[in-house]
Amino acid sequence: MIQEGVHGIVPCGSTGESATLTFEEHEQVIGVAVEAADGKIPVLAGTGSNNTAEAVRFTKAAKDLGADGALVISPYYNKPNRSGLVKHFTALADLDIPVVMYNVPGRTGQNLKPDLIVELADHPNIVGVKEASGDLEQVSMIIEGTQDKDFAVLSGDDALTLPILALGGAGVISVAANLEPAQMVAMYDAVRKGDLATARKIHYELSPLFRGMFIETNPIPVKTAVGLRGMAAGPVRLPLDDLDAGKTAALKEVLKYYD
């Protein structure tokens, strides 16, 4: 990843199956990532939980292990009220580590509204949001509302990365970059240079891969694809299950475009 030019890595996120890792495994994965990054690129460690005390424990551990920041998903299942969300994210940011919030309503059952994100962005340690709501109007409102803050809006959806960058987004936390990191970096670089024609070309070249990564629940397709390319990603853990034969065949067809 470093050789291909990525600007950071994210251990223990959705793609890393954080929901089924033990605390000790979280520590091990983050430690390995920090060691591998070796200070060359930042490590943004997934430390979220629907239990604030547990999220604090994960975040403290990530900080102690040398992670450069924490990616914190909004609490799932319990559906906290607004004041609870403010207190949850504030408790983690008060640990004196940069925090990137993660808004993915499709997984959490609750959307972090733009006005809440803009309010939380006033905390000096809340430095960004991974936006995976799929709502470009919402993304636009967040970017507009945080223009005068040191705050990064990151795409959480590969297929929407180009439009989010065009709106003023700062980057992407990508699934597809596990397979085509150099191309994702090239698309980002093209936007930053104002070369939208090249960025669009790369976007459309990668679009079959973007779709292929979601023929089944993430990270089932990407772990399968990484394995098909000869890298040991291991099986997914229950309650996730392997791709069936039909979807595996479809994924192989997609990967032929990039071999």
Secondary structure, 3 states (H helix, E strand, C coil): CCCCCCCCECCCCCCCCHHHCCHHHHHHHHHHHHHHHCCCCCEEEECCCCCHHHHHHHHHHHHHHCCCEEEEECCCCCCCCHHHHHHHHHHHHCCCCCEEEEECHHHHCCCCCHHHHHHHCCCCCEEEEEECCCCHHHHHHHHHHCCCCCCEEEECCHHHHHHHHHHCCCEECCCHHHCCHHHHHHHHHHHHCCCHHHHHHHHHHHHHHHHHCCCCCCCHHHHHHHHHCCCCCCCCCCCCCCCCHHHHHHHHHHHHCCC
